[in-house]
Amino acid sequence: MSSVPERAEIDETYKWDLGGIYADDDAWEDAYEAVTERIDELRAYEGRATEDAETLLELLELREEVFRELQQVTTYARLRSAEDTRNQEYQAISAKASALSSEASSAISYLEPELQSLSEADVEAFIEEESDLAAYEHYLDDVLRTKPHTRSAEVEEVLADLSEVTDAPSEIYSMLTNADMTYGVVEGPDGDDVEITQANFTKLQTNPDRDFRRRVHERFYEAWGDVRNTVGTSLEKAVREHVTSAEIRGYDSARAAALDGPNVPTEVYDTLVETVDDNLDVLHRHAELKADALGVDQLESHDLYMSLTGDQGPDIEYDQAAEWVIEAVEPLGEAYQERLAEGLDSRWVDVYENRGKRSGAFSSGTYDTQPYIMMNYQDDIASMFTLAHELGHSMHSELAGDAQPWHDASYEIFVAEIASTVNETLLTHHLLDAVEDDELRTHVLDEYLERFRSTLFRQTMFAAFEQAIHERVEDGEALTPDGFDEIYADLKGDYYAPAELTGGIEREWERIPHFYYDFYVYQYATGISAAVAIVERVLDEGDPAAADYREMLAAGGADYPLDVVELAGIDVTSADPIESAVGVYEDYLDEVATLLDLA
């Protein structure tokens, strides 16, 4: 039987080294206690934050000291928890860290309401009086910008205190799907039993044996069907929390509230959904090519992940993948390339799946540590692209951390998903240009098309779903599992019109954790659109364009996202990058159709 190893069975070389945060759990406990003891220092400034420039600077510097250490505490706990979600000791420290974070946020929740008592002229006078406050100019501007939606200090404190409660649907969902759920065992093509996991489901859906794919698909969604009431309730409560929070803050909608955080106009969201919807014929052509490649009259849901080549492609071991990713980023400059390579040698990456490990992949870390990447590497091309993606996030953090003070280093997700997808796009160009293996090149081309499909089109479909379910609550209607199924099936049917929806695919919404993140997913789609434009510019113009892109990364959160992206020469308010990305997708479809004689 194909099984998932325990964490202790994996070589230390392929595990991240959290010693860069704390030497051991005892050191974490000491840091936890130290932060706990300092929270009252934050409370001591309540009612005094804006009494003069010197006091404000003292408070902002104190906030940095406390929250920088708090970031270390919460990050260590979260990463330990992700290693094995069954480990109750690490679930406990993660819960303690989360509670401490809420307490700290509550202790300083008065800051923004007090700052918003100032006018722009008052802020300018403070900066003239205390020149070190100039470093906080963007932060102060952002606080004043959100004044219409900030409530009194008392209300803000209550909202901060409630954060643990309002995060409950997401945390319950995570524990259910990562620690408690199992997804079944099916007979493999060779007769052996194959265990289905969240990490390997997509890879199993690329197996050439169609009956096996169908068995996997049906069994997987049967497991989701068994918990549909629980998952439906958790998502419904998350949506209601988003809507209620937006109402409390005086926004017209939950979407407006979510996008106002990073100061992204809702028109950007609308432009994305409308432009992609206008180009669904290109996605339909991809589906039709799959049907031709598979030799089937009717594409079904379990065929959607299948390669146009008809098989899973060559195995790519992790070390080879790392080497190719390093080579691929050469156009971004020698310093960028060397730093990425050093990071891989420094155990930035927790590579392989182990039993109980959190599904998916992410890049984490703090201002004072190296990045930490969690993934579930599967020895395939898709995993190689995931490695490139997460390294894009990590390098973004490294460059922003070097260039910006702590309070301006954290960047918005809107920008982050550009950095990750630039690396994916560069990897594609490198492998298509440099690798003299026709089979591999065909599979790389196919993989990039799949990532394009899943990033630009699928994530936009998710964005449309997210908007629809929030609007249903905002209109006073009920949200039930049947309602989720109905909305999702309608969208899936529009986006994948050439395919028949089978095997419980209407329940796919259940397996998407990003729906708990409050209008998050659209940024993947805007990200790939901007990334394609940036890479084209870098490859066409060379060092000057690469320097502009590195400047964008180094800007971190020192400006608003649209202004940061403009440093790389891209206007994300326009439909042009989206249309251009669709054009690239269509060109690659033409190329692969010719290579595989599907034209």
BELBELPE-V88786 format. One record per backbone hydrogen bond with DSSP energy under -0.5 kcal/mol. NH is the residue of the N-H (numbers start at 0). CO is the residue of the C=O. If there is no record, write none. Layout:
BEGIN
NH,CO
NH,CO
END
This chain:
BEGIN
1,192
8,5
9,6
13,10
14,11
16,346
17,15
19,16
20,17
21,17
27,23
28,24
29,25
30,26
31,27
32,28
33,29
34,30
35,31
36,32
37,33
37,34
38,34
38,35
40,37
41,37
41,38
42,38
43,39
44,41
45,42
47,44
48,44
50,47
55,51
56,52
57,53
58,54
59,55
60,56
61,57
62,58
63,59
64,60
65,61
66,62
67,63
68,64
69,65
70,66
71,67
72,68
73,69
74,70
75,71
76,72
77,73
78,74
79,75
80,76
81,77
82,78
83,79
83,80
84,355
86,83
87,85
90,86
91,87
92,88
93,89
94,90
95,91
96,92
97,93
98,94
99,95
100,96
101,97
102,98
103,99
104,100
105,101
106,102
107,103
108,105
110,107
112,108
113,109
114,110
115,111
116,113
117,114
122,118
123,119
124,120
125,121
126,122
127,123
128,124
129,125
132,129
133,130
134,131
135,132
136,133
139,135
140,136
141,137
142,138
143,139
144,140
145,141
146,143
148,145
149,146
155,151
156,152
157,153
158,154
159,155
160,156
161,157
162,159
163,160
164,161
165,161
166,162
167,164
170,166
171,167
172,168
173,169
174,170
175,171
176,172
177,173
178,174
179,174
180,175
182,195
185,193
187,191
190,187
193,185
194,1
195,183
200,196
203,199
204,200
205,202
206,203
209,207
212,208
213,209
214,210
215,211
216,212
217,213
218,214
219,215
220,216
221,217
222,218
223,219
224,220
225,221
226,222
226,223
227,224
230,226
231,227
232,228
233,229
234,230
235,231
236,232
237,233
238,234
239,235
240,236
241,237
242,238
243,239
244,240
245,241
246,242
247,243
248,244
249,246
250,245
256,252
257,253
258,254
259,255
260,256
261,257
262,259
263,258
264,262
267,264
268,264
269,265
270,266
271,267
272,268
273,269
274,270
275,271
276,272
277,273
278,274
278,275
279,276
281,278
282,278
283,279
284,280
285,281
286,282
287,283
288,284
289,285
290,286
291,287
292,288
293,289
294,290
295,290
298,497
300,499
302,299
303,300
305,302
309,306
315,378
316,314
320,316
321,317
322,318
323,319
324,320
325,321
326,322
327,323
328,324
329,326
330,327
331,328
332,329
336,332
337,333
338,334
339,335
340,336
341,337
342,338
343,339
344,340
345,341
346,343
347,342
349,372
350,13
350,348
351,13
352,376
354,4
356,353
357,81
361,373
363,371
368,365
371,363
372,347
373,361
373,371
374,349
376,350
383,379
384,380
385,381
386,382
387,383
388,384
389,385
390,386
391,387
392,388
393,389
394,390
395,391
396,392
397,393
398,394
399,395
400,396
401,397
402,398
403,399
407,404
408,404
408,405
409,405
414,411
415,411
416,412
417,414
418,414
419,415
420,416
421,417
422,418
423,419
424,420
425,421
426,422
427,423
428,424
429,425
430,426
431,427
432,428
433,429
434,430
435,433
436,434
440,436
441,437
442,438
443,439
444,440
445,441
446,442
447,443
448,444
449,445
450,446
451,447
452,448
453,449
454,450
455,451
456,451
456,452
457,452
458,453
459,455
460,456
461,457
462,458
463,459
464,460
465,461
466,462
467,463
468,464
469,465
470,466
471,467
472,468
473,469
474,470
475,472
476,471
483,479
484,480
485,481
486,482
487,483
488,484
489,485
490,486
491,487
492,488
493,489
494,490
495,491
496,493
498,495
499,298
501,499
504,501
506,503
507,504
509,506
510,507
511,508
512,510
514,511
515,512
516,513
517,514
522,519
523,520
524,520
525,521
526,522
527,523
528,524
529,525
530,526
531,527
532,528
533,529
534,530
535,531
536,532
537,533
538,534
539,535
540,536
541,537
543,540
544,541
545,541
546,542
547,543
548,544
549,545
550,546
551,547
552,548
553,549
554,550
555,551
555,552
556,407
557,554
560,261
562,559
563,559
564,560
565,561
566,562
566,563
567,564
568,565
569,564
571,569
573,570
578,574
579,575
580,576
581,577
582,578
583,579
584,580
585,581
586,582
587,583
588,584
589,585
590,586
591,587
592,588
593,589
594,590
595,591
596,593
597,592
598,592
END
